[in-house]
Amino acid sequence: MTELRQRLQEELRLRNYTAATIRSYTATVAEFARHFHKSPDQLGPEHVRTYQLYLLNERKLAWQTLQVRMAGLKFFYTRTLKQSWFDTEVARPKVRRKLPVVWSREEVTALLDATRNVKHRALLATLYGAGLRCQEALHLKVTDIDSQRMIINIREGKGRHPRQVMLSPKLLELLRVYWRQRKPKDWLFPGVISDRPMYATGVCILCQKLRKKLGIAKPLSPHVLRHSFATHLLDAGTDLRTIQLLLGHRDLETTARYLHVSERRLHSTPSPLDDLPIREIASPPGGHKRG
């Protein structure tokens, strides 16, 4: 390990960054250096700009992925090298948020009914029934299910923030059926190697197989089930602040995105057109309407 890499990882650990972020930032700086065949401490703002264009034009990275890469480089320069970041020289991309994809209650019902494997069904029900991120669900341990208090303990959510979410009675019943059949010992959803949890890629592949089986065109991923959880709660009248706490969002603005896809709010808000006293257009004789 080079001295710079060790220093970068030490700075990240001192600030209590997650292992995943440490790996991501380290890989970003290493790839940046390999691209120019130079040590990263010998590279400046013009190199960062050129690298941005390479990631966009040739690697075709999404804007949000690009943001993560730039965050890694900014941390390296400001925290490891103790330099100022290149605010004026390096463009800061404006990320346009997309509306979340939401499956209807009927579609989620069909999804769970189509899942014959009890372990997979329990996992998908946990993702939807508690609104968990994929890694949060995969890192659950059997002891995180508190049936006495009817809560699920999330020991390390995003940013290592713990939280508690509701344990649905129906989910508890399904988890008990799953436990009686498979008897997981430590991880609630172990992988092929029982002392490790399932991989997220496997869950994504499972979602794609089930979506095709159902013949539904909408995308399906663990995060779509999380979006559906939040939107269905909002439709049922749950306030945004409660949903924010359940999802583990740092900003209420992030949770407010679900206002744009809530059926209840859309349907309960009348259009101003309905209040205009416009004349009705009479149908022509014979009941045929002209186009």
C-alpha positions in Angstrom: 0.0 0.0 0.0 1.4 3.4 -1.0 1.8 6.1 1.6 -0.9 8.3 0.0 -3.4 5.4 -0.1 -2.8 4.6 3.6 -3.1 8.3 4.5 -6.4 8.6 2.6 -7.9 5.5 4.3 -6.7 6.8 7.7 -8.4 10.1 7.2 -11.6 8.3 6.2 -11.5 6.0 9.2 -10.9 9.0 11.6 -14.1 10.5 10.3 -16.0 7.2 10.8 -16.8 6.7 7.1 -18.3 3.3 6.2 -16.2 0.5 4.8 -18.1 0.8 1.5 -17.3 4.5 1.2 -13.6 3.8 2.1 -13.4 1.2 -0.7 -15.2 3.5 -3.1 -13.1 6.6 -2.5 -9.9 4.6 -2.5 -10.8 3.0 -5.8 -11.7 6.4 -7.3 -8.4 8.0 -6.5 -6.5 4.9 -7.7 -8.4 4.9 -11.0 -7.8 8.7 -11.4 -4.1 8.2 -11.0 -4.0 5.2 -13.4 -5.8 7.2 -16.1 -3.0 9.8 -16.2 -0.2 7.4 -15.2 0.9 9.7 -12.5 0.7 9.9 -8.7 -2.5 11.7 -7.7 -0.6 14.4 -5.8 0.9 15.5 -9.1 -2.5 16.1 -10.7 -4.4 19.4 -10.7 -7.7 21.0 -11.7 -7.3 20.5 -15.4 -6.7 16.8 -14.9 -9.9 16.6 -12.8 -11.8 18.4 -15.6 -10.4 16.1 -18.2 -11.3 13.1 -16.1 -14.9 14.3 -15.7 -15.3 14.5 -19.4 -13.8 11.0 -19.8 -16.2 9.5 -17.3 -19.2 11.2 -19.0 -18.3 10.9 -22.7 -16.5 7.5 -22.8 -17.5 5.7 -19.6 -21.1 7.0 -19.9 -21.5 7.2 -16.1 -24.7 8.5 -14.6 -24.6 12.0 -13.1 -25.1 10.6 -9.6 -22.3 8.2 -10.0 -20.1 11.0 -11.3 -21.0 13.0 -8.1 -19.7 10.1 -6.0 -16.4 10.0 -7.9 -16.0 13.8 -7.5 -16.7 13.5 -3.8 -13.9 11.0 -3.5 -11.5 13.2 -5.3 -12.5 16.3 -3.3 -12.0 14.4 0.0 -8.5 13.3 -1.2 -7.4 16.8 -2.1 -8.9 18.6 0.9 -8.4 16.0 3.7 -5.4 13.9 2.6 -3.4 16.5 0.7 -4.7 19.5 2.8 -5.3 21.5 -0.4 -8.2 23.7 -1.4 -10.7 22.1 -3.8 -11.0 23.5 -7.3 -14.4 25.1 -7.0 -13.9 27.6 -9.9 -12.1 25.3 -12.3 -14.0 22.0 -11.8 -17.7 22.0 -12.8 -20.2 20.9 -10.2 -22.9 19.0 -12.1 -26.5 19.8 -11.4 -28.4 16.5 -10.8 -32.0 16.4 -11.9 -33.9 14.1 -9.6 -36.3 11.6 -11.3 -39.7 10.8 -9.8 -39.5 7.4 -8.0 -41.0 4.4 -9.7 -43.8 3.0 -7.6 -45.6 -0.3 -7.9 -49.3 -0.4 -7.0 -50.7 -2.5 -4.1 -52.1 -4.9 -6.6 -48.7 -5.3 -8.3 -46.9 -5.8 -5.0 -49.5 -8.4 -4.1 -49.0 -10.2 -7.4 -45.2 -10.1 -6.9 -45.3 -11.7 -3.5 -47.9 -14.3 -4.6 -45.6 -15.2 -7.5 -42.6 -15.8 -5.3 -42.7 -19.5 -4.4 -39.3 -19.6 -2.6 -40.1 -18.9 1.1 -36.7 -17.2 1.7 -37.1 -14.9 -1.3 -40.7 -14.1 -0.4 -39.7 -13.2 3.2 -36.9 -11.0 1.9 -39.1 -9.1 -0.6 -41.8 -8.7 2.0 -39.2 -7.3 4.4 -38.1 -4.8 1.8 -41.6 -3.6 1.1 -43.1 -4.1 4.6 -40.5 -2.1 6.4 -39.2 0.2 3.6 -35.6 -1.0 4.0 -32.7 -0.3 1.7 -31.3 -3.5 0.1 -28.2 -3.6 2.3 -30.1 -2.8 5.4 -32.3 -5.9 4.8 -29.4 -8.1 3.9 -27.5 -7.1 7.0 -30.3 -8.0 9.3 -29.6 -10.6 11.9 -32.1 -12.9 13.4 -31.8 -11.0 16.7 -32.8 -7.8 15.0 -36.4 -9.0 14.8 -38.0 -7.9 18.1 -41.3 -9.7 18.2 -42.0 -8.5 21.8 -42.0 -4.8 20.8 -43.0 -5.5 17.2 -40.0 -3.6 15.8 -37.1 -4.2 13.5 -33.7 -2.9 14.6 -31.6 -1.4 11.8 -28.2 -1.4 13.5 -26.4 0.5 10.7 -28.4 2.4 8.2 -27.0 4.8 5.6 -24.3 6.9 7.1 -24.1 4.4 10.0 -27.3 5.9 11.6 -29.3 3.3 13.5 -33.1 3.4 13.6 -36.1 1.2 14.3 -39.0 0.5 12.0 -42.3 -1.2 12.5 -42.6 -5.0 12.3 -45.8 -5.9 10.5 -47.8 -8.8 12.1 -48.2 -10.3 8.6 -44.4 -9.9 8.0 -43.7 -11.5 11.4 -45.9 -14.5 10.5 -44.1 -14.9 7.2 -40.7 -14.6 8.9 -41.7 -17.3 11.4 -42.7 -19.7 8.5 -39.4 -18.9 6.8 -37.4 -19.5 10.1 -39.1 -22.8 10.7 -38.2 -24.1 7.2 -34.7 -22.7 6.8 -33.6 -22.0 10.4 -31.1 -19.2 9.7 -28.7 -18.9 12.7 -27.0 -15.5 12.5 -27.8 -13.6 9.3 -31.5 -13.4 8.7 -31.0 -13.9 4.9 -27.7 -15.8 4.6 -26.1 -16.4 1.2 -24.8 -19.7 -0.2 -22.0 -19.4 2.4 -24.1 -19.4 5.5 -21.7 -17.1 7.5 -22.3 -14.3 5.1 -25.4 -12.5 4.0 -26.8 -12.7 0.4 -25.3 -10.4 -2.2 -27.3 -7.4 -3.4 -26.6 -8.4 -7.0 -28.5 -11.6 -6.4 -31.5 -9.8 -5.1 -31.5 -7.5 -8.2 -31.4 -10.6 -10.5 -34.3 -12.1 -8.5 -36.3 -8.9 -9.0 -35.7 -9.0 -12.8 -36.8 -12.6 -13.1 -40.0 -12.0 -11.1 -40.8 -8.9 -13.1 -40.5 -10.8 -16.4 -42.5 -13.7 -14.9 -45.3 -11.2 -14.1 -45.1 -9.5 -17.5 -44.9 -6.0 -15.9 -43.1 -3.4 -17.8 -42.3 -1.1 -14.9 -38.8 -1.5 -13.5 -38.4 -3.5 -10.3 -35.6 -3.4 -7.8 -35.3 -3.4 -4.0 -35.4 0.4 -4.1 -38.7 0.3 -6.1 -40.2 -1.7 -3.2 -38.9 1.0 -0.8 -40.4 3.7 -2.9 -43.7 1.8 -3.0 -43.7 1.4 0.8 -43.3 5.2 1.3 -45.9 6.1 -1.3 -48.5 3.7 0.0 -48.0 5.0 3.5 -48.5 8.6 2.2 -51.7 7.4 0.4 -52.9 6.0 3.7 -52.6 9.3 5.4 -49.2 8.9 7.2 -47.5 12.3 7.7 -44.2 13.1 5.9 -42.2 13.4 9.1 -43.1 9.9 10.2 -42.2 8.5 6.8 -38.9 10.4 6.9 -38.0 8.7 10.2 -39.0 5.3 9.0 -37.0 5.6 5.8 -34.0 7.1 7.6 -33.8 10.2 5.4 -31.6 13.0 6.7 -33.6 15.7 4.8 -37.4 16.1 4.7 -37.0 17.3 1.1 -35.9 13.9 0.0 -39.1 12.3 1.5 -41.2 15.1 -0.1 -40.6 13.5 -3.5 -43.3 11.0 -2.7 -45.9 13.8 -2.8 -45.5 13.9 -6.6 -46.5 10.2 -7.0 -49.1 9.9 -4.2 -52.4 8.7 -5.8 -54.4 9.9 -2.9 -53.1 13.4 -3.1 -53.3 13.5 -6.9 -56.9 12.3 -6.9 -58.1 14.4 -4.0 -56.9 17.6 -5.5 -59.4 19.0 -8.0 -58.3 20.6 -11.2 -59.2 24.3 -11.6 -60.8 23.4 -14.9 -63.6 21.7 -12.9 -64.6 25.1 -11.5 -64.9 26.8 -14.9 -68.6 27.3 -16.0 -67.8 26.2 -19.6 -70.6 25.1 -21.9 -70.9 21.4 -22.5 -70.5 20.2 -26.2 -73.6 18.4 -27.3 -73.1 15.1 -29.0 -74.1 15.1 -32.7 -77.3 13.1 -33.7 -76.7 9.4 -33.6 -74.4 9.6 -30.7 -71.2 9.8 -32.8 -68.6 12.3 -31.6 -66.5 14.2 -34.1 -62.7 13.9 -33.5 
